[in-house]
């Protein structure tokens, strides 16, 4: 009897269905995990949004401003783009921002329970393009004199 058991143990069956499952030694490793020996540049890294732009809605707290960020997102049922508003608490170390200012939010380490952004100034549109402000300047850019500049 013992010789029969030892002969059965020595016998290797090639079918994966003998014990109801495939032995782990025959399974190959899944190839959808990144190979640790591979360079990191080959695997794209997806990161969350780190900067946002919004308008200051509350500046009463010391070194903190509440910034409202408006983004467009598709409606779940109607697929129309709808404005979504969200308020973020941001760190303002110099208390330089007032209500209505447009600021850029930079992600940083958590400063408090609700603050993890730093508010930075954004150049206003009028200071970025100084020639677009007046109507006379726009007429001179084209090289065509305006009707008010014509001799009478």
C-alpha positions as CSV (number, residue, x, y, z in Angstrom):
1,X,0.0,0.0,0.0
2,X,2.8,2.4,0.8
3,X,4.5,1.7,-2.4
4,X,1.2,2.5,-4.3
5,X,1.0,5.9,-2.5
6,X,4.6,6.7,-3.1
7,X,4.2,5.8,-6.8
8,X,1.2,8.1,-7.1
9,X,3.0,11.0,-5.4
10,X,5.9,10.5,-7.8
11,X,3.5,10.6,-10.8
12,X,3.0,14.1,-12.1
13,X,-0.2,14.7,-14.1
14,X,0.0,17.4,-16.8
15,X,-3.7,18.4,-16.6
16,X,-4.4,21.6,-14.8
17,X,-7.8,20.3,-13.8
18,X,-6.6,17.5,-11.5
19,X,-7.1,19.4,-8.2
20,X,-9.7,21.8,-9.4
21,X,-7.4,24.7,-10.1
22,X,-4.2,25.6,-11.9
23,X,-1.1,25.4,-9.8
24,X,0.5,28.8,-9.0
25,X,3.8,27.7,-10.5
26,X,2.3,27.5,-14.0
27,X,0.5,30.8,-13.9
28,X,2.4,33.7,-15.5
29,X,2.7,37.0,-13.9
30,X,0.2,39.6,-15.1
31,X,1.8,42.0,-17.5
32,X,-0.4,45.0,-16.9
33,X,1.7,46.0,-13.8
34,X,4.7,48.3,-14.6
35,X,8.0,46.5,-14.6
36,X,10.1,47.7,-11.7
37,X,13.3,47.6,-13.9
38,X,11.6,49.9,-16.5
39,X,12.5,53.6,-16.5
40,X,10.0,55.9,-14.9
41,X,9.8,58.1,-18.0
42,X,8.0,55.3,-20.0
43,X,5.0,55.3,-17.6
44,X,3.0,58.5,-17.8
45,X,2.2,60.0,-14.4
46,X,-1.3,61.5,-14.0
47,X,-1.5,64.2,-11.4
48,X,-4.5,66.2,-10.1
49,X,-5.0,69.9,-10.9
50,X,-2.3,71.9,-9.1
51,X,-3.3,75.4,-10.1
52,X,-6.7,77.0,-10.5
53,X,-7.9,80.5,-11.1
54,X,-10.8,82.2,-9.2
55,X,-12.3,85.3,-7.7
56,X,-11.9,86.3,-4.0
57,X,-15.4,86.4,-2.4
58,X,-14.4,86.8,1.3
59,X,-11.3,88.5,2.7
60,X,-12.3,89.1,6.4
61,X,-10.1,86.4,8.0
62,X,-6.5,87.1,8.8
63,X,-4.1,85.6,6.2
64,X,-7.0,83.7,4.6
65,X,-9.1,84.4,1.6
66,X,-12.1,82.5,0.3
67,X,-11.8,82.0,-3.5
68,X,-14.7,80.9,-5.7
69,X,-13.5,78.8,-8.7
70,X,-16.0,78.4,-11.6
71,X,-15.5,75.5,-14.0
72,X,-17.6,74.0,-16.8
73,X,-18.8,70.4,-16.5
74,X,-21.2,68.4,-18.5
75,X,-24.7,67.8,-17.0
76,X,-25.1,64.1,-16.2
77,X,-28.4,63.7,-18.0
78,X,-28.5,66.5,-20.6
79,X,-24.8,66.6,-21.5
80,X,-24.9,70.4,-21.7
81,X,-22.0,72.2,-20.1
82,X,-23.0,73.7,-16.8
83,X,-21.1,76.1,-14.6
84,X,-20.0,74.5,-11.3
85,X,-18.8,76.8,-8.5
86,X,-16.7,75.7,-5.6
87,X,-15.2,77.8,-2.8
88,X,-11.6,77.1,-1.6
89,X,-9.8,78.6,1.5
90,X,-6.4,79.9,0.4
91,X,-3.5,81.3,2.3
92,X,-2.8,85.0,1.8
93,X,0.3,85.7,3.9
94,X,0.4,89.5,3.3
95,X,-3.3,90.2,3.4
96,X,-3.0,91.8,-0.1
97,X,-6.2,90.5,-1.7
98,X,-9.6,92.3,-1.6
99,X,-13.0,91.0,-2.5
100,X,-13.3,90.8,-6.3
101,X,-9.6,90.3,-7.1
102,X,-8.7,87.5,-9.5
103,X,-6.1,85.2,-8.0
104,X,-4.3,82.0,-9.0
105,X,-4.4,79.1,-6.5
106,X,-1.2,77.0,-6.1
107,X,-1.4,73.6,-4.4
108,X,0.8,73.4,-1.3
109,X,1.2,71.3,1.8
110,X,-1.9,71.5,4.1
111,X,-1.7,74.7,6.1
112,X,-4.8,74.0,8.2
113,X,-7.8,71.7,8.2
114,X,-9.4,73.5,5.2
115,X,-6.4,75.4,3.7
116,X,-4.1,73.7,1.2
117,X,-3.7,76.4,-1.4
118,X,-1.7,79.6,-1.6
119,X,-3.2,82.6,-3.4
120,X,-1.0,84.3,-5.9
121,X,-1.7,87.5,-7.9
122,X,-2.7,87.3,-11.5
123,X,-1.8,90.1,-13.9
124,X,-5.1,91.9,-14.9
125,X,-6.1,91.9,-18.6
126,X,-5.6,95.6,-19.0
127,X,-2.0,95.5,-17.7
128,X,-1.1,92.5,-19.9
129,X,-2.2,94.3,-23.2
130,X,-1.8,98.1,-22.6
131,X,-2.5,99.0,-26.3
132,X,-6.0,97.5,-26.4
133,X,-7.5,99.9,-23.8
134,X,-8.3,103.1,-25.8
135,X,-10.2,103.4,-29.1
136,X,-7.7,105.9,-30.6
137,X,-4.8,103.4,-30.0
138,X,-6.7,100.7,-31.8
139,X,-7.2,102.9,-34.8
140,X,-3.6,103.8,-35.0
141,X,-2.5,100.2,-34.8
142,X,-4.3,99.5,-38.1
143,X,-2.8,102.6,-39.7
144,X,-6.3,103.9,-40.6
145,X,-7.2,107.3,-39.1
146,X,-10.5,107.4,-37.3
147,X,-13.3,109.6,-38.5
148,X,-12.9,111.9,-35.6
149,X,-9.2,112.3,-36.5
150,X,-10.0,113.4,-40.1
151,X,-9.4,117.0,-40.9
152,X,-12.7,118.9,-41.3
